[in-house]
Amino acid sequence: MLIGELAKRAGCSVRVIRHYERAGLLSSVRRENGYRHFDEDAVEHVLRVRVLIQNGFNLDEIRPVASLHDTRARRLVCADVIRLYEEKVDDIDRRIAELTELRDRARQRLQVLVEQRLQGGPAEPG
């Protein structure tokens, strides 16, 4: 199928398809007329990539599991995607913990500054 049909069937723009192709997440074959041609599996592939992006993954994280066109690789994809999600959840948990700690420190500092202001004392830096 041509790039326009793939974009339509996958519910995205031609620009997105080109972006995925440049990023190495999607492949096509150039015909003699210069048009890109994608096989039927490309629709499912684009949809899977879009789900991963919607779930917070970036292209670099997706690239290692992007070989969904290879039949042999499809059997491994499930385990690879599970690992990818496990790593993403761990990363999100770590970031939440860091942000929670930062919020708590900022809240404590705010409380000190408010108390100083109420007491009319000299303001401490930051």
MDAnalysis code that builds the backbone (N, CA, C; Angstrom):
import MDAnalysis as mda
import numpy as np

u = mda.Universe.empty(378, n_residues=126, atom_resindex=np.repeat(np.arange(126), 3), trajectory=True)
u.add_TopologyAttr("name", ["N", "CA", "C"] * 126)
u.add_TopologyAttr("resid", np.arange(1, 127))
u.add_TopologyAttr("resname", ["MET", "LEU", "ILE", "GLY", "GLU", "LEU", "ALA", "LYS", "ARG", "ALA", "GLY", "CYS", "SER", "VAL", "ARG", "VAL", "ILE", "ARG", "HIS", "TYR", "GLU", "ARG", "ALA", "GLY", "LEU", "LEU", "SER", "SER", "VAL", "ARG", "ARG", "GLU", "ASN", "GLY", "TYR", "ARG", "HIS", "PHE", "ASP", "GLU", "ASP", "ALA", "VAL", "GLU", "HIS", "VAL", "LEU", "ARG", "VAL", "ARG", "VAL", "LEU", "ILE", "GLN", "ASN", "GLY", "PHE", "ASN", "LEU", "ASP", "GLU", "ILE", "ARG", "PRO", "VAL", "ALA", "SER", "LEU", "HIS", "ASP", "THR", "ARG", "ALA", "ARG", "ARG", "LEU", "VAL", "CYS", "ALA", "ASP", "VAL", "ILE", "ARG", "LEU", "TYR", "GLU", "GLU", "LYS", "VAL", "ASP", "ASP", "ILE", "ASP", "ARG", "ARG", "ILE", "ALA", "GLU", "LEU", "THR", "GLU", "LEU", "ARG", "ASP", "ARG", "ALA", "ARG", "GLN", "ARG", "LEU", "GLN", "VAL", "LEU", "VAL", "GLU", "GLN", "ARG", "LEU", "GLN", "GLY", "GLY", "PRO", "ALA", "GLU", "PRO", "GLY"])
u.atoms.positions = np.array([
    [0.846, -1.173, 0.000],
    [0.000, 0.000, 0.000],
    [0.887, 1.230, 0.000],
    [0.352, 2.333, -0.466],
    [1.087, 3.588, -0.502],
    [1.011, 4.275, 0.860],
    [1.887, 5.243, 1.059],
    [2.004, 5.904, 2.354],
    [0.699, 6.573, 2.784],
    [-0.024, 7.156, 1.849],
    [-1.287, 7.816, 2.183],
    [-2.324, 6.840, 2.698],
    [-2.392, 5.685, 2.067],
    [-3.341, 4.660, 2.515],
    [-2.946, 4.134, 3.897],
    [-1.659, 3.920, 4.111],
    [-1.190, 3.462, 5.415],
    [-1.555, 4.484, 6.499],
    [-1.313, 5.750, 6.215],
    [-1.636, 6.801, 7.185],
    [-3.128, 6.800, 7.496],
    [-3.931, 6.688, 6.475],
    [-5.388, 6.693, 6.668],
    [-5.827, 5.490, 7.499],
    [-5.334, 4.321, 7.154],
    [-5.733, 3.100, 7.866],
    [-5.216, 3.073, 9.301],
    [-4.084, 3.712, 9.554],
    [-3.507, 3.738, 10.893],
    [-4.012, 4.930, 11.706],
    [-4.765, 5.813, 11.062],
    [-5.333, 6.956, 11.762],
    [-4.319, 8.011, 12.142],
    [-3.336, 8.209, 11.286],
    [-2.328, 9.232, 11.559],
    [-1.989, 9.953, 10.259],
    [-1.062, 10.868, 10.323],
    [-0.693, 11.634, 9.136],
    [0.444, 10.960, 8.371],
    [0.580, 11.360, 7.128],
    [1.699, 10.899, 6.307],
    [3.003, 11.339, 6.962],
    [2.994, 12.514, 7.558],
    [4.186, 13.034, 8.244],
    [4.627, 12.086, 9.358],
    [3.676, 11.546, 10.116],
    [4.000, 10.600, 11.194],
    [4.635, 9.342, 10.614],
    [4.075, 8.836, 9.529],
    [4.633, 7.632, 8.884],
    [6.067, 7.897, 8.459],
    [6.307, 9.039, 7.830],
    [7.674, 9.387, 7.406],
    [8.606, 9.495, 8.617],
    [8.100, 10.079, 9.696],
    [8.899, 10.220, 10.925],
    [9.285, 8.844, 11.468],
    [8.332, 7.926, 11.535],
    [8.623, 6.567, 12.015],
    [9.640, 5.886, 11.110],
    [9.502, 6.105, 9.820],
    [10.441, 5.491, 8.881],
    [11.851, 6.065, 9.068],
    [11.965, 7.376, 9.187],
    [13.282, 8.004, 9.410],
    [13.891, 7.551, 10.726],
    [13.044, 7.289, 11.719],
    [13.527, 6.862, 13.037],
    [13.891, 5.384, 13.067],
    [13.654, 4.677, 11.974],
    [13.997, 3.262, 11.909],
    [12.953, 2.346, 12.522],
    [11.737, 2.860, 12.707],
    [10.671, 2.051, 13.298],
    [9.785, 1.392, 12.256],
    [9.943, 1.776, 11.031],
    [9.074, 1.303, 9.961],
    [9.891, 1.251, 8.686],
    [9.622, 0.250, 7.873],
    [10.371, 0.161, 6.621],
    [9.414, 0.073, 5.442],
    [9.914, 0.520, 4.314],
    [9.139, 0.467, 3.079],
    [10.070, 0.070, 1.947],
    [9.476, -0.215, 0.832],
    [10.235, -0.527, -0.375],
    [9.909, 0.557, -1.389],
    [10.940, 1.106, -1.999],
    [10.715, 2.115, -3.036],
    [10.465, 1.393, -4.359],
    [9.380, 1.725, -4.982],
    [9.055, 1.161, -6.291],
    [9.781, 1.953, -7.377],
    [9.716, 1.447, -8.598],
    [10.390, 2.116, -9.718],
    [9.897, 3.543, -9.906],
    [8.619, 3.778, -9.580],
    [8.072, 5.120, -9.733],
    [8.471, 6.051, -8.585],
    [9.243, 5.548, -7.618],
    [9.732, 6.354, -6.511],
    [8.824, 6.371, -5.299],
    [7.638, 5.797, -5.423],
    [6.707, 5.783, -4.297],
    [7.091, 4.720, -3.279],
    [6.861, 5.051, -2.016],
    [7.064, 4.066, -0.953],
    [5.922, 3.057, -1.009],
    [6.266, 1.811, -0.753],
    [5.240, 0.768, -0.680],
    [5.416, 0.035, 0.650],
    [4.307, -0.087, 1.384],
    [4.308, -0.747, 2.685],
    [3.469, -2.009, 2.594],
    [3.883, -3.062, 3.320],
    [3.088, -4.286, 3.306],
    [1.923, -4.169, 4.291],
    [1.036, -5.137, 4.265],
    [-0.173, -5.129, 5.103],
    [0.137, -5.044, 6.593],
    [1.214, -5.660, 7.016],
    [1.575, -5.659, 8.439],
    [1.923, -4.269, 8.959],
    [2.189, -3.341, 8.057],
    [2.605, -2.006, 8.474],
    [1.511, -1.296, 9.279],
    [0.249, -1.552, 8.967],
    [-0.848, -0.907, 9.704],
    [-0.788, -1.310, 11.172],
    [-0.712, -2.598, 11.423],
    [-0.638, -3.104, 12.796],
    [0.616, -2.575, 13.490],
    [1.693, -2.522, 12.757],
    [2.958, -2.045, 13.305],
    [2.840, -0.581, 13.748],
    [2.289, 0.262, 12.894],
    [2.121, 1.683, 13.233],
    [1.200, 1.819, 14.446],
    [0.137, 1.038, 14.480],
    [-0.784, 1.103, 15.624],
    [-0.084, 0.717, 16.921],
    [0.771, -0.292, 16.878],
    [1.516, -0.695, 18.080],
    [2.486, 0.387, 18.522],
    [3.163, 0.986, 17.573],
    [4.096, 2.071, 17.897],
    [3.325, 3.226, 18.518],
    [2.179, 3.562, 17.961],
    [1.374, 4.671, 18.498],
    [0.912, 4.390, 19.925],
    [0.549, 3.143, 20.215],
    [0.144, 2.786, 21.584],
    [1.319, 2.980, 22.534],
    [2.492, 2.542, 22.123],
    [3.676, 2.710, 22.971],
    [3.958, 4.194, 23.222],
    [3.850, 5.010, 22.190],
    [4.080, 6.447, 22.344],
    [3.022, 7.053, 23.267],
    [1.776, 6.657, 23.093],
    [0.707, 7.164, 23.964],
    [0.919, 6.749, 25.416],
    [1.639, 5.665, 25.629],
    [1.915, 5.191, 26.985],
    [3.244, 5.704, 27.529],
    [3.800, 6.716, 26.886],
    [4.945, 7.414, 27.442],
    [6.316, 6.985, 26.958],
    [6.384, 6.099, 25.993],
    [7.683, 5.662, 25.487],
    [8.155, 6.613, 24.402],
    [9.462, 6.811, 24.325],
    [10.005, 7.611, 23.234],
    [10.537, 6.677, 22.145],
    [10.919, 7.251, 21.026],
    [11.334, 6.433, 19.874],
    [12.565, 5.582, 20.178],
    [13.483, 6.117, 20.974],
    [14.676, 5.334, 21.322],
    [14.316, 4.103, 22.156],
    [13.310, 4.239, 23.012],
    [12.877, 3.100, 23.823],
    [12.118, 2.076, 22.986],
    [11.421, 2.563, 21.976],
    [10.607, 1.687, 21.129],
    [11.461, 0.919, 20.117],
    [12.503, 1.561, 19.633],
    [13.311, 0.987, 18.544],
    [13.738, -0.472, 18.781],
    [14.190, -0.853, 19.984],
    [14.620, -2.248, 20.169],
    [13.505, -3.287, 19.978],
    [12.264, -2.887, 20.148],
    [11.165, -3.854, 19.971],
    [10.367, -3.565, 18.706],
    [10.923, -2.758, 17.823],
    [10.192, -2.332, 16.627],
    [10.262, -3.316, 15.475],
    [10.910, -4.432, 15.648],
    [11.041, -5.396, 14.547],
    [9.816, -6.307, 14.465],
    [8.654, -5.709, 14.519],
    [7.419, -6.499, 14.540],
    [7.084, -7.136, 13.192],
    [7.776, -6.736, 12.137],
    [7.484, -7.314, 10.819],
    [8.078, -8.710, 10.649],
    [9.112, -8.982, 11.374],
    [9.784, -10.269, 11.291],
    [8.959, -11.313, 12.055],
    [8.511, -12.349, 11.362],
    [7.658, -13.365, 11.975],
    [8.340, -14.013, 13.171],
    [9.621, -14.317, 13.047],
    [10.345, -14.934, 14.146],
    [10.383, -13.986, 15.345],
    [10.599, -12.713, 15.066],
    [10.702, -11.717, 16.131],
    [9.361, -11.507, 16.826],
    [8.267, -11.722, 16.140],
    [6.950, -11.519, 16.760],
    [6.779, -12.373, 18.004],
    [7.347, -13.563, 17.992],
    [7.239, -14.433, 19.162],
    [7.968, -13.850, 20.362],
    [9.020, -13.092, 20.088],
    [9.813, -12.493, 21.158],
    [9.273, -11.133, 21.594],
    [8.445, -10.538, 20.754],
    [7.968, -9.189, 21.016],
    [7.231, -9.099, 22.335],
    [6.377, -10.049, 22.623],
    [5.588, -9.992, 23.847],
    [6.501, -9.876, 25.063],
    [7.493, -10.714, 25.153],
    [8.423, -10.665, 26.288],
    [9.203, -9.357, 26.288],
    [9.623, -8.899, 25.113],
    [10.368, -7.646, 25.022],
    [9.498, -6.461, 25.421],
    [8.252, -6.469, 25.006],
    [7.352, -5.365, 25.342],
    [7.019, -5.392, 26.833],
    [6.870, -6.573, 27.393],
    [6.647, -6.692, 28.836],
    [7.832, -6.095, 29.584],
    [9.045, -6.441, 29.165],
    [10.250, -5.896, 29.787],
    [10.294, -4.379, 29.622],
    [9.927, -3.886, 28.445],
    [9.911, -2.459, 28.185],
    [8.950, -1.747, 29.136],
    [7.768, -2.308, 29.325],
    [6.801, -1.725, 30.249],
    [7.283, -1.812, 31.697],
    [7.904, -2.914, 32.061],
    [8.438, -3.039, 33.425],
    [9.474, -1.952, 33.689],
    [10.358, -1.733, 32.718],
    [11.379, -0.705, 32.866],
    [10.745, 0.680, 32.932],
    [9.706, 0.920, 32.138],
    [9.028, 2.216, 32.135],
    [8.357, 2.459, 33.483],
    [7.687, 1.446, 34.015],
    [7.024, 1.589, 35.316],
    [8.062, 1.868, 36.401],
    [9.188, 1.152, 36.367],
    [10.260, 1.398, 37.343],
    [10.783, 2.834, 37.225],
    [10.961, 3.303, 35.999],
    [11.447, 4.664, 35.771],
    [10.433, 5.688, 36.287],
    [9.163, 5.472, 36.015],
    [8.120, 6.382, 36.492],
    [8.079, 6.389, 38.013],
    [8.169, 5.203, 38.628],
    [8.190, 5.120, 40.093],
    [9.371, 5.896, 40.675],
    [10.538, 5.763, 40.046],
    [11.734, 6.484, 40.504],
    [11.517, 7.988, 40.383],
    [10.969, 8.432, 39.251],
    [10.723, 9.858, 39.041],
    [9.686, 10.391, 40.026],
    [8.652, 9.599, 40.299],
    [7.642, 10.013, 41.279],
    [8.285, 10.176, 42.652],
    [9.142, 9.230, 43.037],
    [9.820, 9.312, 44.340],
    [10.692, 10.565, 44.403],
    [11.425, 10.850, 43.323],
    [12.270, 12.043, 43.292],
    [11.427, 13.306, 43.398],
    [10.334, 13.355, 42.665],
    [9.462, 14.529, 42.702],
    [8.778, 14.680, 44.055],
    [8.406, 13.567, 44.660],
    [7.792, 13.615, 45.992],
    [8.779, 14.177, 47.000],
    [10.017, 13.725, 46.927],
    [11.056, 14.236, 47.826],
    [11.287, 15.724, 47.596],
    [11.338, 16.138, 46.344],
    [11.524, 17.549, 46.009],
    [10.349, 18.385, 46.521],
    [9.137, 17.889, 46.333],
    [7.952, 18.587, 46.826],
    [8.005, 18.735, 48.339],
    [8.368, 17.661, 49.038],
    [8.429, 17.698, 50.496],
    [9.466, 18.713, 50.983],
    [10.631, 18.760, 50.319],
    [11.656, 19.744, 50.700],
    [11.155, 21.163, 50.439],
    [10.506, 21.368, 49.302],
    [9.978, 22.694, 48.973],
    [8.881, 23.093, 49.960],
    [8.044, 22.159, 50.329],
    [6.975, 22.425, 51.288],
    [7.562, 22.810, 52.652],
    [8.600, 22.078, 53.094],
    [9.251, 22.388, 54.374],
    [9.888, 23.775, 54.329],
    [10.563, 24.067, 53.230],
    [11.218, 25.378, 53.094],
    [10.171, 26.486, 53.068],
    [9.078, 26.262, 52.386],
    [7.990, 27.240, 52.333],
    [7.462, 27.515, 53.732],
    [7.289, 26.469, 54.512],
    [6.782, 26.615, 55.874],
    [7.739, 27.470, 56.722],
    [9.036, 27.221, 56.587],
    [10.036, 28.008, 57.326],
    [9.954, 29.473, 56.903],
    [9.879, 29.737, 55.616],
    [9.838, 31.112, 55.126],
    [8.573, 31.839, 55.577],
    [7.445, 31.143, 55.543],
    [6.186, 31.745, 55.991],
    [6.268, 32.066, 57.480],
    [6.797, 31.149, 58.278],
    [6.935, 31.391, 59.722],
    [7.849, 32.581, 59.995],
    [8.953, 32.684, 59.253],
    [9.874, 33.812, 59.416],
    [9.171, 35.126, 59.089],
    [8.407, 35.127, 58.042],
    [7.703, 36.332, 57.621],
    [6.681, 36.744, 58.684],
    [5.955, 35.768, 59.207],
    [4.942, 36.053, 60.232],
    [5.574, 36.599, 61.508],
    [6.785, 36.146, 61.816],
    [7.486, 36.582, 63.030],
    [8.229, 37.899, 62.801],
    [8.244, 38.341, 61.562],
    [8.903, 39.619, 61.244],
    [10.416, 39.538, 61.268],
    [10.939, 38.352, 61.223],
    [12.384, 38.173, 61.254],
    [13.007, 38.453, 59.909],
    [14.334, 38.519, 59.891],
    [15.036, 38.748, 58.619],
    [14.819, 37.558, 57.673],
    [14.640, 37.873, 56.423],
    [14.410, 36.834, 55.420],
    [15.699, 36.092, 55.132],
    [15.610, 34.792, 55.133],
    [16.748, 33.963, 54.750],
    [16.754, 33.841, 53.236],
    [17.922, 33.646, 52.655],
    [17.952, 33.440, 51.205],
    [17.247, 32.128, 50.846],
    [16.462, 32.182, 49.774],
    [15.772, 31.043, 49.186],
    [15.403, 30.001, 50.111],
])
